[in-house]
Amino acid sequence: MKSLYDKNLRYTPEAFKIDEEAYPTVKAIFDRWIEQGYSPREISHILQACVVDYELYSVLDFRDDPIESP
């Protein structure tokens, strides 16, 4: 499996591309919910939990999307 870190544990160019791709999406979610009066910390916790869920499902090689599954 490829790594997004180099031998000195710094981001590779691909890691920076992921960061650049994710930033506007995450910012849009934050902005929308903060505008409605919700806590940035709570929004962050929910988004982190989503990322962890997807990570676990991919590591465990589950075939079903955790959000789509009943």
Order of alpha helices (4+ residues) and beta strands (2+ residues): alpha-alpha
